Amino acid sequence: MRSLVVDPLGESRDALRRALAGAGEQVRSVESIAEARRLLTDFLPDVVVVALDAPGGDVLAFLEETADDGSRSVFALVESGALEQGVASMERGANDFLWRPVSQARVAVLLSRLAERRERASRTEELRVRLVRAEIDATLAGRSSPWQSAFAEIERAAASDHPILLAGEVGTEQEEAARALHGLSSRGAGAFVQASDVDRPVVPPPPGRGTLFVPSLERRSIAHQEALFDLVDRLAGFRAVLAINESPVEALSAGKLSRGLFEVLQDHIVHLPPLRERGDDVDLLARRFLAERDPSLAFDPEALDALRAHDWPGNIRELSEVVRRAAELSDGVVVGPTLVLSLLAGPRARRRTRRKKPPVVKIAVGASLADVERRLIQKTLEFARGSKPKTAELLKLSLKTIYNKIKEYGLEL
């Protein structure tokens, strides 16, 4: 654990440093509020002890801001007998306070209480995450390889503090994925704030820890996106999770995505697969939606075949609607293929031409890695009709890397 001591008096500052280091803490000490503000970002302390007479800024405001984060414990340091100052510091967010001259026994007592609080918080957090995972299993079901890969990306993103971009077609449950990412993160006990109006700039969330979710990024003006780019750096305890309903590289090429945002997010993109690529997940989801509507109903196997064969341009949202209507229109305990086919062929079902399957690259034993890489990039570039942004997206590489590799291997079409 990391501790930061802010105290202009060398004697008490050294005493605090010795007491905290003796308890196994990694300690940094500074004299002023200005130095402390820098270390909050660079050192990321878990414990902050701040003297109320520290120079270089408004101490009580600093104490309040530091405590507002919710991720650290904050103690005030006051002169012996200054009880009112100690109480005032706790009213501004401090967990407790210490007297000068510093008593190592008092420091040990506070650290013991802190350890007990951390243990209770750890147990509470463990229970919360278990409940979140149970909720995810109910809202984001899927066993297919594409979905399991996407969920693994969500879990990796949850462990990060970096802004995240969720990329997927309309109806691929971006909000549910954002809530899962929030719930699995260290901010999961905080607020989940959603920006909804695409015609207005995103408003910063209130103080504290949590997640700011911004959907439909491609529908927001570039000016709003640039303002959002600036906001992302000022979110303090909040982490931004943004969503886009099309390929990020294609949106960038079409002028619908801010280059500044793209450069920040390009290595932190979670791709949500369309339903047509999720195989038997269609059966699993259809059965689940039907059970939620009417537990007495079941699908005929041929009806499930028809659902699996559909292209699902509206993805899970469309599947949910088809199942809802099937449940309402069924006149027996089994939903048959005739009813399902009629719903899929109706005016609500928008079909789309199936995408061309990407070519297969055959690799001979003994081929060099450089040759394999060159052939893979070449075939992908051909499949993408020469589009370098699309090639970068398909290979999950940065656009800069693709340009460098094309130049290196002489692959210009």
N, C-alpha and C positions, 0 to 999 in steps of 0.2 A: 504494500500500500504506500501511497505517496502523500507526504505532508508538506504544507507550505506555511512558513512562519513569517508574519509581517510585523516587524517591531523595530522602531528606531533606536532602542536602547540595547547596546551590545551585550550587557550582562544578562538581562532577561532573555534576549534572543538566543544567546549561547546556551543558557540553562534549558530553554525549551527544545533546542536542537538536540542536546544531549539526552533529555528525557524521552523524546520521540524516537531518536535513533536507538536508544536502549530497549525500546519496546518493539524493535524490528521494523520501524518505519523508514522509508527512503525520504530524506528531508532536504528541502531547499529553504534558505532564509534570505529575506530582503528587508530593506529599511523603509520603503515607501509604497504607497498605493499604486503609483505609476509602474514600478517594477513588478508588483504583484499582478497587475492586469495582464502584462505580457506573459507571465508564467502560467496564468490560468489556461492559456491556449497552448503554450509550448510544453509545459510540464504536466498538465492535466491532473492536479492534486485531488486526492480523495478526502483529505482533511485540510482545513484552512484555519489557522489561528491568527487573528488580526488585532493588533493593539489599537484602541480607540484614539490614541494620540499620534497615529502614524501620519506623516506628511504626504503631500502629493495628490490630494483629492478628498472628496467627501467620503469619510470612512463609513458612516452608517449607510449611505447609498451603496457603497461597494459591498458592504456586508449583506445588504438586502439582495443585491443582484446575484451575489455568489450563492446565497442560500436558495434563491428562486430556482436555480437549476435543478435542485432536487436530487442530484447524483452525488453530493458530497456533504460531509458534516462540517459545520462552521462553529468556531468558538471565539468569543471576544476576550481580549486581555485588558483588564482595567486596574487602576491603582487600588491598593488595599483600602477597604472601607467604602469604596465608591459603589455602594449597592444599587443606587438608582441608575447609574450608567450600565451596570450589568443587566438589570431588568429591562432597560430600554433597548439594549442590544438584542435580547431575546424576543422583544416585541417586534424587532425588525428582521427576525428570521434566524438568529443564532440558536444553536442547540443548547448551549450553556456558556458559562464564562469562567475565566481564571483570574486570580489576583496576582499582582506584583507585590513583593518578589515571588517568583515562581516556585511553587511547591511540587517537587517530583512526585510526592504521594498523591497530590490532587490530580496531577496529569495522569497517573496510573489509574486512578478511579474513573476518570472520564474515558480513558481508552478502554477500560473494562466494560463500561456501559455501552460504549460504541460497538465493541465486539458483539455484545448481546443483541444490540439492535440489528447489526448486520446479519447475524445468524437468523433472527426472526424474519428479516426482510428476505433472506435467501430462501427460507422455507415457503414464505408467501409467494415469492416469484416462481418457485418450482411448481407450486399448485396452480398458479395463474397460467403458466405455459402449458401445463397438462390440459387445462380446460380449453385453452386456445386451440390446441391440436385436436381435441375432440370436436370442437366447432368447425375447424377446417375440414375434418373428415366428412362432416355433414354437408358442408357448403361447396367444397372443391373436390368432389370425388373424381377418381381416375386411377386406372392401373396401367394404362398404355405406356410404352417407352417414351413417346414424345412428352406426355404429361408428367411422367416421373422426372424427366430431365428438366422440364420447366420448374417443377416444384423444388428440385435441388437448387436451381438458380435462385428461387425465392428465399430458400433457407440461407444460402450464402450471402445474399443481399441483406437479409435481416441482421446478420452479424456485423455489417459494415455501417459506418456513419455517413457514407457518401450519398449524395442525391442519386435516385434510381429512376430509370425510364422503363415503363412497362409498354411493350410494343405488341400489338395484336389487332386482328380485325374486330369490327363491331360485333358485340355479342360474345366475346371471349372472356367475360367475367373479370374485367380489369379492376373494378372497384373491390370485388371479393378478394382478388389477389393482393391488392394494396392493403386491405384490412388484415389479411393473413401475414403479410410482410411486417405490418405495424405490430400485430399481436406477438409475433415471434421475436421482435427486437427488444432491446433493453428499454425502449420507450413505450412498450406495450401497455403499461399501466397508466400512461398519460392519455391526452386527448387525441382523437382522430378527427382532424378538421378538413372538410372538403370544400374546395372552391368550385362553385357551380356555374356562375354567370359568365359565359364566354365573352360578353360584351363589355365587361368591366375588368380593370386591373385586379390582380390577386391581392387581397388585403392580408398583411402579416397577422399570424395567429396571436392569441394572448400569450403572456409569459408562461414559462413552464416547459415541460418536456412532452413531446408527442410527435405526430406525423401530420404534415400538410399534404393532402392529395389533390392534385390538379389534373382533371380528366380532359380529354378532347383537345390536346395541345395543338393539333393541326388546325383547329377552328379558331384559335386565338390569333389576334393580329401580331405581326412581328414586333410592333412597338410594345404590346403587352408582354410578349415573350422576353424582350430585352429588359423590361422592368422586372420580370420574374427572375431573370438571370442575376440581376443585382440583388434581389430579395433573398435568393438562395444562400448568399454569403452572409446574410444578416439574421438568420433564423435562430441563432443561439441554441436553445434546447430542442428545437424542432428540426426534423429531417424532411426534406421534400421528396415525395414520390409522384412522378409525373406519368401521364399515360398518353399514348398516341395510337390512333386507329388505322395507321398505315405504316409502311416501311419508313423508318427514320431517314435512311439515305435518300430514298425517293422523295420524301417530303422536303428534305434539304435542297435537292436538285430542283424541285418545283417551286421553291421560294416560300414554302409554308412552314418552315422550321428555322428558327434563329441559329445562325452558325455558332454564335457564342454558346448557346445552350447545348448544341450538338457536340461541340468540342469538350464540354464539361461531362456530358453523359455518355459519349460513344463507347467507353469501356465499361459502362455500368448499365447495360441494357438487359432486361429480362424479356425473352421472347415467349409469348403465350401462343401455343399452337392452335390452329383452327380445328374445328370439330371433325372435318373430313379426314384429318391426318391422325385421328385418335382411335381408329379401329373399333375394338369391342367396348370402348368407353361409351359409345352410343347406346349399346344395350344396357349397360350399368346405369347410365343417367336416365334413360327412358323409363326403366323399371322403377327407379327411385322417384322420379317425378309422378309416375302413375300411382305409386303407393301413397304419396303425399296427398294426391287428389282423392283417391278412392281405394283403400286397402283391399277391397273385395274384388277388384279388377286385375286381370293379367293379360299379357300380350300373347297372341298366337305366334309361334315361331316364324311363320311366313311374314307376319307384320313386322317382326324385328328385322328380318332380312330386308324388307322394304325400307325401313328406317336407316339401316346400315348402308344401303346402296345410294341414299340421297346425298347430294353434294353439300347441303347445309350452308348456303351463303350467309344466313343469319346466325349461324353457329348455335351456341347453347341457348341463347335467347329464343331462337326460332324453334329449337327442339322442345323447349318448355311450353311454348305456345301450342305446338302441334299436339303434344300430349294432353294439355289442358282441354283442347277442343275434342280430342278423342274420348276423354273421360266423360265429357258432357253429352256427347252424341251416341255413345255406346248403349245398345239396348239389351245387353247380356252381361255375363261375367267375364267374357273374353273379348278383347279388342282384336278384330280380325284384319287381314291384309286389305280387304276391299275398302274399309273405312279409312285406313291409314293412307292408302294410295290416293283416295279421293281428296284427302286433306293435303297431301304433298303436291297434287296436281292442281289444286285450287288457286284462286287469284292471290292468296297470301304467300304461296310458295314461289319464291323467285329463284329460278335455276341459273346456274352459271356454267360456262364451258369449263370442263376439267383442265387443270393446268398440265402442260407438258411435263412428263417425268424427266428429271435430270439424267444425263447420260452416265453410264457406269465407266469408271476408270479402272482398267485391269492393270495389275502390278505384277511383274515377273520377279521371282526370287532372284536376288543378286543385284537388282536395280539400285542405284545410289539414291540416297535421300534427296539430293538436289534434283535428280531426274524425276523422281516421284512428285516433288513439289512443283516442278516446272509443268509437268503434264496435268496435274490437278488444277493449277491456276489456268492453264490454257483451255481445258475443257469447260471450266466454270465460266471463263470469259466468253467462250463461244455460246454457252447456254444463256448467258445474260445479254447476248446480242451486242457484245462490246461495251456494255455499261460497267464502268469501273466501280461506281458506288454499289450497284447490285452485286457485283462480284465480291466486294469487301463484305457486304452483308451476309451473303451465302456462306463464305468461308470464315465468318466471324473474326475478321481481321480489320485493323484500322485502314482507312482510305490511303493514308500515307504509306503504309506497308505495301499495299497492293501496287501503288505507283512505283515504289522502289523495286519490287519483284518483277514487274513487267519490264522495267528498264534493264534490270540485271539479266533477265532471260531473253530479252529481245522479243517480247510477245505481242507487240502492237498489232491489232487486226487491220 
